[in-house]
Amino acid sequence: MSQRRVEVGPDGYDYEVRPVAGSRATKTYRCPGCDHEIRAGVAHVVVWPADAGESAVDDRRHWHTPCWANRMTRNPTRKWS
């Protein structure tokens, strides 16, 4: 079972956060925090608005773990909508 959790973002909204192990990361994504690639095999987190529900695939964003942890000190390079 995943270690899913809910966190409050700097915008005051709740976000579901799910860690992805490097062994389960099979695609390349672009981190909205730094706009760099998250390559296959790199551990990271998947984040989406909590009110969107788990099935809201279009609302999910893949972040480098440090970028998500430091999101309060920087603005995302990409918007959710």
Chimera marker file (.cmm) of the C-alpha trace (Angstrom):
<marker_set name="trace">
<marker id="1" x="0.000" y="0.000" z="0.000" r="1" g="1" b="0" radius="0.5"/>
<marker id="2" x="1.271" y="3.485" z="-0.798" r="1" g="1" b="0" radius="0.5"/>
<marker id="3" x="2.122" y="6.110" z="1.806" r="1" g="1" b="0" radius="0.5"/>
<marker id="4" x="-0.459" y="8.582" z="0.577" r="1" g="1" b="0" radius="0.5"/>
<marker id="5" x="-0.972" y="11.661" z="2.690" r="1" g="1" b="0" radius="0.5"/>
<marker id="6" x="-2.803" y="14.987" z="2.542" r="1" g="1" b="0" radius="0.5"/>
<marker id="7" x="-0.827" y="18.227" z="2.823" r="1" g="1" b="0" radius="0.5"/>
<marker id="8" x="-1.928" y="21.843" z="2.831" r="1" g="1" b="0" radius="0.5"/>
<marker id="9" x="-0.294" y="23.823" z="0.036" r="1" g="1" b="0" radius="0.5"/>
<marker id="10" x="0.911" y="27.416" z="0.254" r="1" g="1" b="0" radius="0.5"/>
<marker id="11" x="-2.296" y="28.387" z="-1.550" r="1" g="1" b="0" radius="0.5"/>
<marker id="12" x="-4.364" y="26.991" z="1.348" r="1" g="1" b="0" radius="0.5"/>
<marker id="13" x="-5.742" y="24.028" z="-0.631" r="1" g="1" b="0" radius="0.5"/>
<marker id="14" x="-5.339" y="20.389" z="0.383" r="1" g="1" b="0" radius="0.5"/>
<marker id="15" x="-3.252" y="18.112" z="-1.847" r="1" g="1" b="0" radius="0.5"/>
<marker id="16" x="-2.964" y="14.333" z="-1.978" r="1" g="1" b="0" radius="0.5"/>
<marker id="17" x="0.721" y="13.386" z="-2.057" r="1" g="1" b="0" radius="0.5"/>
<marker id="18" x="1.906" y="9.908" z="-3.028" r="1" g="1" b="0" radius="0.5"/>
<marker id="19" x="5.569" y="8.870" z="-3.113" r="1" g="1" b="0" radius="0.5"/>
<marker id="20" x="6.701" y="6.916" z="-6.174" r="1" g="1" b="0" radius="0.5"/>
<marker id="21" x="9.664" y="4.573" z="-5.713" r="1" g="1" b="0" radius="0.5"/>
<marker id="22" x="12.341" y="4.693" z="-8.382" r="1" g="1" b="0" radius="0.5"/>
<marker id="23" x="11.624" y="1.074" z="-9.262" r="1" g="1" b="0" radius="0.5"/>
<marker id="24" x="8.003" y="2.032" z="-10.071" r="1" g="1" b="0" radius="0.5"/>
<marker id="25" x="8.835" y="5.201" z="-12.025" r="1" g="1" b="0" radius="0.5"/>
<marker id="26" x="8.634" y="3.994" z="-15.621" r="1" g="1" b="0" radius="0.5"/>
<marker id="27" x="8.039" y="7.238" z="-17.542" r="1" g="1" b="0" radius="0.5"/>
<marker id="28" x="9.696" y="10.631" z="-17.864" r="1" g="1" b="0" radius="0.5"/>
<marker id="29" x="7.756" y="13.593" z="-16.464" r="1" g="1" b="0" radius="0.5"/>
<marker id="30" x="8.384" y="17.337" z="-16.187" r="1" g="1" b="0" radius="0.5"/>
<marker id="31" x="8.493" y="18.729" z="-12.651" r="1" g="1" b="0" radius="0.5"/>
<marker id="32" x="6.300" y="21.843" z="-12.273" r="1" g="1" b="0" radius="0.5"/>
<marker id="33" x="8.585" y="23.109" z="-9.505" r="1" g="1" b="0" radius="0.5"/>
<marker id="34" x="11.815" y="23.361" z="-11.489" r="1" g="1" b="0" radius="0.5"/>
<marker id="35" x="10.689" y="22.584" z="-15.066" r="1" g="1" b="0" radius="0.5"/>
<marker id="36" x="13.344" y="19.838" z="-15.345" r="1" g="1" b="0" radius="0.5"/>
<marker id="37" x="12.706" y="16.242" z="-16.297" r="1" g="1" b="0" radius="0.5"/>
<marker id="38" x="12.028" y="13.511" z="-13.780" r="1" g="1" b="0" radius="0.5"/>
<marker id="39" x="13.513" y="10.557" z="-15.633" r="1" g="1" b="0" radius="0.5"/>
<marker id="40" x="12.362" y="6.971" z="-15.441" r="1" g="1" b="0" radius="0.5"/>
<marker id="41" x="13.850" y="5.242" z="-12.412" r="1" g="1" b="0" radius="0.5"/>
<marker id="42" x="13.954" y="8.402" z="-10.259" r="1" g="1" b="0" radius="0.5"/>
<marker id="43" x="11.935" y="8.413" z="-7.033" r="1" g="1" b="0" radius="0.5"/>
<marker id="44" x="9.526" y="11.366" z="-6.786" r="1" g="1" b="0" radius="0.5"/>
<marker id="45" x="6.035" y="12.309" z="-5.587" r="1" g="1" b="0" radius="0.5"/>
<marker id="46" x="2.715" y="12.507" z="-7.412" r="1" g="1" b="0" radius="0.5"/>
<marker id="47" x="0.482" y="15.341" z="-6.226" r="1" g="1" b="0" radius="0.5"/>
<marker id="48" x="-3.101" y="16.328" z="-7.017" r="1" g="1" b="0" radius="0.5"/>
<marker id="49" x="-5.805" y="18.503" z="-5.442" r="1" g="1" b="0" radius="0.5"/>
<marker id="50" x="-7.489" y="16.477" z="-2.691" r="1" g="1" b="0" radius="0.5"/>
<marker id="51" x="-10.958" y="17.543" z="-3.781" r="1" g="1" b="0" radius="0.5"/>
<marker id="52" x="-10.352" y="16.190" z="-7.307" r="1" g="1" b="0" radius="0.5"/>
<marker id="53" x="-10.483" y="12.576" z="-6.144" r="1" g="1" b="0" radius="0.5"/>
<marker id="54" x="-7.995" y="9.829" z="-6.882" r="1" g="1" b="0" radius="0.5"/>
<marker id="55" x="-9.394" y="9.139" z="-10.348" r="1" g="1" b="0" radius="0.5"/>
<marker id="56" x="-8.658" y="12.701" z="-11.561" r="1" g="1" b="0" radius="0.5"/>
<marker id="57" x="-5.633" y="11.681" z="-13.646" r="1" g="1" b="0" radius="0.5"/>
<marker id="58" x="-5.540" y="15.003" z="-15.519" r="1" g="1" b="0" radius="0.5"/>
<marker id="59" x="-5.024" y="16.861" z="-12.235" r="1" g="1" b="0" radius="0.5"/>
<marker id="60" x="-1.968" y="14.837" z="-11.146" r="1" g="1" b="0" radius="0.5"/>
<marker id="61" x="1.492" y="16.371" z="-11.250" r="1" g="1" b="0" radius="0.5"/>
<marker id="62" x="4.799" y="14.575" z="-10.779" r="1" g="1" b="0" radius="0.5"/>
<marker id="63" x="7.280" y="16.576" z="-8.676" r="1" g="1" b="0" radius="0.5"/>
<marker id="64" x="10.862" y="15.971" z="-7.637" r="1" g="1" b="0" radius="0.5"/>
<marker id="65" x="10.602" y="15.274" z="-3.908" r="1" g="1" b="0" radius="0.5"/>
<marker id="66" x="12.853" y="18.256" z="-2.950" r="1" g="1" b="0" radius="0.5"/>
<marker id="67" x="10.917" y="20.591" z="-5.269" r="1" g="1" b="0" radius="0.5"/>
<marker id="68" x="7.648" y="19.622" z="-3.568" r="1" g="1" b="0" radius="0.5"/>
<marker id="69" x="9.227" y="19.978" z="-0.112" r="1" g="1" b="0" radius="0.5"/>
<marker id="70" x="10.500" y="23.474" z="-0.988" r="1" g="1" b="0" radius="0.5"/>
<marker id="71" x="7.453" y="24.670" z="-2.923" r="1" g="1" b="0" radius="0.5"/>
<marker id="72" x="6.754" y="27.410" z="-0.371" r="1" g="1" b="0" radius="0.5"/>
<marker id="73" x="9.992" y="29.182" z="-1.269" r="1" g="1" b="0" radius="0.5"/>
<marker id="74" x="9.396" y="29.177" z="-5.020" r="1" g="1" b="0" radius="0.5"/>
<marker id="75" x="6.538" y="29.474" z="-7.472" r="1" g="1" b="0" radius="0.5"/>
<marker id="76" x="5.642" y="26.528" z="-9.695" r="1" g="1" b="0" radius="0.5"/>
<marker id="77" x="6.765" y="26.961" z="-13.294" r="1" g="1" b="0" radius="0.5"/>
<marker id="78" x="3.521" y="25.392" z="-14.516" r="1" g="1" b="0" radius="0.5"/>
<marker id="79" x="-0.044" y="25.919" z="-13.368" r="1" g="1" b="0" radius="0.5"/>
<marker id="80" x="-2.532" y="23.214" z="-12.488" r="1" g="1" b="0" radius="0.5"/>
<marker id="81" x="-5.134" y="24.438" z="-14.932" r="1" g="1" b="0" radius="0.5"/>
<link id1="1" id2="2" r="1" g="1" b="0" radius="0.2"/>
<link id1="2" id2="3" r="1" g="1" b="0" radius="0.2"/>
<link id1="3" id2="4" r="1" g="1" b="0" radius="0.2"/>
<link id1="4" id2="5" r="1" g="1" b="0" radius="0.2"/>
<link id1="5" id2="6" r="1" g="1" b="0" radius="0.2"/>
<link id1="6" id2="7" r="1" g="1" b="0" radius="0.2"/>
<link id1="7" id2="8" r="1" g="1" b="0" radius="0.2"/>
<link id1="8" id2="9" r="1" g="1" b="0" radius="0.2"/>
<link id1="9" id2="10" r="1" g="1" b="0" radius="0.2"/>
<link id1="10" id2="11" r="1" g="1" b="0" radius="0.2"/>
<link id1="11" id2="12" r="1" g="1" b="0" radius="0.2"/>
<link id1="12" id2="13" r="1" g="1" b="0" radius="0.2"/>
<link id1="13" id2="14" r="1" g="1" b="0" radius="0.2"/>
<link id1="14" id2="15" r="1" g="1" b="0" radius="0.2"/>
<link id1="15" id2="16" r="1" g="1" b="0" radius="0.2"/>
<link id1="16" id2="17" r="1" g="1" b="0" radius="0.2"/>
<link id1="17" id2="18" r="1" g="1" b="0" radius="0.2"/>
<link id1="18" id2="19" r="1" g="1" b="0" radius="0.2"/>
<link id1="19" id2="20" r="1" g="1" b="0" radius="0.2"/>
<link id1="20" id2="21" r="1" g="1" b="0" radius="0.2"/>
<link id1="21" id2="22" r="1" g="1" b="0" radius="0.2"/>
<link id1="22" id2="23" r="1" g="1" b="0" radius="0.2"/>
<link id1="23" id2="24" r="1" g="1" b="0" radius="0.2"/>
<link id1="24" id2="25" r="1" g="1" b="0" radius="0.2"/>
<link id1="25" id2="26" r="1" g="1" b="0" radius="0.2"/>
<link id1="26" id2="27" r="1" g="1" b="0" radius="0.2"/>
<link id1="27" id2="28" r="1" g="1" b="0" radius="0.2"/>
<link id1="28" id2="29" r="1" g="1" b="0" radius="0.2"/>
<link id1="29" id2="30" r="1" g="1" b="0" radius="0.2"/>
<link id1="30" id2="31" r="1" g="1" b="0" radius="0.2"/>
<link id1="31" id2="32" r="1" g="1" b="0" radius="0.2"/>
<link id1="32" id2="33" r="1" g="1" b="0" radius="0.2"/>
<link id1="33" id2="34" r="1" g="1" b="0" radius="0.2"/>
<link id1="34" id2="35" r="1" g="1" b="0" radius="0.2"/>
<link id1="35" id2="36" r="1" g="1" b="0" radius="0.2"/>
<link id1="36" id2="37" r="1" g="1" b="0" radius="0.2"/>
<link id1="37" id2="38" r="1" g="1" b="0" radius="0.2"/>
<link id1="38" id2="39" r="1" g="1" b="0" radius="0.2"/>
<link id1="39" id2="40" r="1" g="1" b="0" radius="0.2"/>
<link id1="40" id2="41" r="1" g="1" b="0" radius="0.2"/>
<link id1="41" id2="42" r="1" g="1" b="0" radius="0.2"/>
<link id1="42" id2="43" r="1" g="1" b="0" radius="0.2"/>
<link id1="43" id2="44" r="1" g="1" b="0" radius="0.2"/>
<link id1="44" id2="45" r="1" g="1" b="0" radius="0.2"/>
<link id1="45" id2="46" r="1" g="1" b="0" radius="0.2"/>
<link id1="46" id2="47" r="1" g="1" b="0" radius="0.2"/>
<link id1="47" id2="48" r="1" g="1" b="0" radius="0.2"/>
<link id1="48" id2="49" r="1" g="1" b="0" radius="0.2"/>
<link id1="49" id2="50" r="1" g="1" b="0" radius="0.2"/>
<link id1="50" id2="51" r="1" g="1" b="0" radius="0.2"/>
<link id1="51" id2="52" r="1" g="1" b="0" radius="0.2"/>
<link id1="52" id2="53" r="1" g="1" b="0" radius="0.2"/>
<link id1="53" id2="54" r="1" g="1" b="0" radius="0.2"/>
<link id1="54" id2="55" r="1" g="1" b="0" radius="0.2"/>
<link id1="55" id2="56" r="1" g="1" b="0" radius="0.2"/>
<link id1="56" id2="57" r="1" g="1" b="0" radius="0.2"/>
<link id1="57" id2="58" r="1" g="1" b="0" radius="0.2"/>
<link id1="58" id2="59" r="1" g="1" b="0" radius="0.2"/>
<link id1="59" id2="60" r="1" g="1" b="0" radius="0.2"/>
<link id1="60" id2="61" r="1" g="1" b="0" radius="0.2"/>
<link id1="61" id2="62" r="1" g="1" b="0" radius="0.2"/>
<link id1="62" id2="63" r="1" g="1" b="0" radius="0.2"/>
<link id1="63" id2="64" r="1" g="1" b="0" radius="0.2"/>
<link id1="64" id2="65" r="1" g="1" b="0" radius="0.2"/>
<link id1="65" id2="66" r="1" g="1" b="0" radius="0.2"/>
<link id1="66" id2="67" r="1" g="1" b="0" radius="0.2"/>
<link id1="67" id2="68" r="1" g="1" b="0" radius="0.2"/>
<link id1="68" id2="69" r="1" g="1" b="0" radius="0.2"/>
<link id1="69" id2="70" r="1" g="1" b="0" radius="0.2"/>
<link id1="70" id2="71" r="1" g="1" b="0" radius="0.2"/>
<link id1="71" id2="72" r="1" g="1" b="0" radius="0.2"/>
<link id1="72" id2="73" r="1" g="1" b="0" radius="0.2"/>
<link id1="73" id2="74" r="1" g="1" b="0" radius="0.2"/>
<link id1="74" id2="75" r="1" g="1" b="0" radius="0.2"/>
<link id1="75" id2="76" r="1" g="1" b="0" radius="0.2"/>
<link id1="76" id2="77" r="1" g="1" b="0" radius="0.2"/>
<link id1="77" id2="78" r="1" g="1" b="0" radius="0.2"/>
<link id1="78" id2="79" r="1" g="1" b="0" radius="0.2"/>
<link id1="79" id2="80" r="1" g="1" b="0" radius="0.2"/>
<link id1="80" id2="81" r="1" g="1" b="0" radius="0.2"/>
</marker_set>
